Amino acid sequence: MEKQTKVLITGATGKSGGAAIDELLKMGYPVRAMVHSIDERSQELVRKGVEVVVGDLLNLNDISAAMKSIDTAYLCFPILVPGVLQATAYFAQAAVENGLKGIVNMSQISARREAKSNAAQDHWVGEQILNNTGIPVTHLRPTFFDDWFLYIRDGIHTNSSIVLPFENGRWAPVDSADLGRVVARVATNIDDYKEQVLKLYGPEEYNVFEMSEIISNVLGRTVKYEPVTIGQFFEINSKRAASEHFVQHVTHVSEDCVNGIFSGTNDLIETITGNKPTTLADFFTRNKALFV
């Protein structure tokens, strides 16, 4: 039997959004997905029984229309592009107009007033905007995702090396599928988590030297970590165009990582979802074909 709470998922064709949708459907909740365009990914959502609407998070009318008859909504704006503050302000206004009962907001572990990263500081300001709506809101602050290794898989595949500007910085990688399950559980139990900032970590904390040992064991060959400066990192990855926004963000979150902002772990993912979170070894085992 379909349950009453209807949830809007933005970033619906992304990793956390897609995982949230799968979990909500499994739980029996009706879902509306906001996508940028109709393509194979959005058509697959329709085949699953999801209501799909096309819209842009930087368009107030699109967001407000997507929220009609919605109870709770998940805001997920891509970190790679600027605009999170504008999108959050529009999202807040649309939520008030439509009388939403709850908001789940995707923030980041480095979000704080004094953050040097523009994106991290904007996420913190966005949290305050959503708090001021009077609508129950929960902010999710995950540390780095294990999915980030997919962005540098060419180096792992071709050179058996991990080239990152994180020195000995430590973090417990979070899997996007675990995050999606958290979104689904929080969105459908908003009263249990309202007004909370949930820091989300994977189950095991490492530096990248330790991660390289785990990755080597899974892939069956030696993969070495080569720490580089932020300038060297972007020079090595110059084939992929990087915006000023992204360069500025990565420059300062790499500093945050070295300074311990991303370190720590807890059991929140397991407590909220009832499932043990994915380990780094699990992630590489699942995606082994992409790295060999």
N, C-alpha and C positions, 0 to 999 in steps of 0.2 A: 504494500500500500504506500502511495506517495505521501510524504510528510508535508507539513504545511509551510515551513520556512522556505522561501525562494531566494536563491543566492545568485548574485551577479559576480562573475569572474572576469576581470580584465587580464591582459596578458595571457589570454586563454589558449593560444597556440604555442606558448612558451613552456618551459619545463615545469616550473612550480605550478603555473596555472593549469596545465594539462593534468598534472598529478592530482591537483585539488578537485578538478572536475571528475576524474575517475573515482576518487574516494567519495565524493558527494553522491554520485550515481549509485555506487555500491551501498551507501547508507540509505538510499531511497529518497533523496531530496531533489526537487526540481531545480534545474540550473539554466541560467541565461549566460551566454558567453559573448563578450564584446571583442571583435576582431577588426583588424585593419582592412581586410579584403576577403572576398570569397575565393578560396583556393582549395587544394586537396586537403590541407590540414583542417580547414573550417568545415569542409564537406564531411570529413570523418567525424567531427563533433555532431553534425546533424544526424549521421547514421547511428550514433550512439544514443540519440534521443534528446540532445541538447538544443535549446532554442538559441539561435545565433543571430546577433545583430552586428551591423558594420558601423564603426565609429572611430573617432580619434580622441584620445585623452586630452588633446590640446584644443578641443572644440567643446565649449560649454553646452551647446544645444544637443550635441551627440551624446554627451554623458548623461544629461538630464533625461533624454528620451530612453536611454538604456536602463535607467533606474526606475522607470514607471512600474508599479506593482511589485517592486523588489523589497525584500525584508532586510537582508544584509548584503554587503558588497566587499569585494577584495580589490584593493588598489595596488597594482604592481606596474611601476613605470620603469622602463629599461635604463640601466645604469650607464650604458654606453653613449647616450645622447643627452643633451641639455634639455631642461624644461620641466623637471620634476616639481618645482615650486608652483609654476603656473598650473600644471595638471592637478596638483593637490588642492589648490585654491578652487579650481572649477569643480573638482570632485566634492569638496566640502559644501559648496553652494548648491550643487545638484542634490546632494544627500539631504540637505535641509528642505529644499523645495519639495522633495518626494517623501519626506517623513520616514526616512530609513530608521530601522531599529538597531543597527549596528554596523561598524566598519572594521575591517581587518586591513591594516596598513603595512606594506612591505617597506621597511626601512633598512638600516645596516648597522653593524656593530660599532662603527666609528662615528655614528651620528651624535653630534654634541655641539654646544654653542661655540666652543673654541676650536673646532675642527679647521684645519688648513685646507682640506679638500673642499672645493665649492659644492660638490655633490653631497658630501657628508653633512656639511653645515645646512644645506638646503633641505636635506631629509629631516634634520632636527627642527628647523623652522616649520616644515610641513607637518610634523607631529603636533606642534603647538596650534597650528591652524585647525587641524582636525579636532584637537581637544576642545577648542573654543566653540565648536558647533553645538555642544550639549548632547550630542549623540554618543552612546556607548562606543568606545573605540579601543582597539588593541593594536599595539605596535610590535611588529616582529623585527628583531635585530639579529639576523644571522651573521656568523663569521664567514670567511671565504668558503665558497662552494668547491667540492671536489670536481665539479664540472669545468672549473677553470683550467684543468689539465687538458681538456679538449682543445683549448685555444692554442696550446703550445705542443700539440701532439706531433707536429711535423718534426720538431727537434728530437723528441723521444723516439719517433719512428726511424728517422734518417740517421741521426748522430748519437743515439742512445744517451742523450744529455738533457738535463732540465736546466734551462737558463732563466733565472728569475732574480729580481733585485731585492730579495728579502733577507739576505745575510743569514743570521741564526734565528730570525723571528719564528715564533711558534704559534700554531693554531690547530684546532680540531675541525677538519673539513666537514662541512654539512652537505648532505646529498639533497638535490632539488626535489626528488620524489618524497623524501621525508618532510621537507618543508611544505609541499603540497598537501600532505596528509594533516599537518598541523593546521594549515589554513582551513581545511574542511571542518575539522573538529572545533576550532575556535569560532568560525562563522556560524555554526549551528548551535553553539552554546555560549553566545556572546556575553550573557550575564555572569558567567563563571570567570571570564577573563577581562571584563571591561576595565578601563582605566589602567591597564597593566602594560608594561614594557617587557616583552619576553626575549631574553637573550638566548639564542639558539646555537648550540654547538654540536659537533659530531661526537662520537663516543671516545675518541682517542686523540690526544694532543701530540704534535710532533714539530720538529723543525724540518726543513726540506732535505737535509742530509739523511735523517731518519726515514722520511717519506721515500727517498730514492732507494733505500734498502728494501722496503716493502714492495715497491714497484718492480724492482729487479727480481725479487722472489716470484712475483705473479707472472711476469713476462718471460722468466727463464733466461735472462741475460742481464749483464751489468748495465745499469743506467746510473750515470753520475750526475750529481748536482754541481752546477757551475755558477756560483754567485757572481752577479755583475752589477754595475752601477745602473741607475735608471736611464742614463743616456745611452749606455751600451745596449740595454734591453730594447729600447725603441729603435736603435740602429739595426740590431739583429733582426727585428721584426718589421723593418721598413717596407717590406712588400705589402703589408696590410696597412692601408691608410688609417691613421689614428687622428681623431679630431683634437683640437686644443683642449676641449672639455675632458676628454678621456685621458690625455697625457697629464693634465693637471691633477686629475683624480688619482690616477695610479701613482704619480710621483709622491703624493702625500700619504696615501694609504700604505704605501710600502714603508714609509717612515713610521707610520703608526704601528705597523706589524713589527718592525724592529724594536719599537719602544714598548711592546707588550699589550697594545690596545686590543689585539685580536686573540690573545691567549686566554686559556681557561677551558673548562668543560662543565657540563651539568647533565642531569637526566630529564630535562624538560620534554624533549622529543618523545622519549619512551613513556613518560607520565601522561602526556596529552594524547598520544596516538595508541598507546597500548602495545606498540611494536618496538623492538630494539632498533636503534638507528643504524644506518649503513656505515660500515667501516671503509677505510681507504682501500683495503685489500678487496672487499666486496665490490667496490666501484670498478677497480681495474680488472677484476675477474669478469664482471658483467660486460665491460667494454673492451676486452682484450683484443678483439679483432681490429679495433681502430688504431692500435699501437704496435702491431707486429707486422 
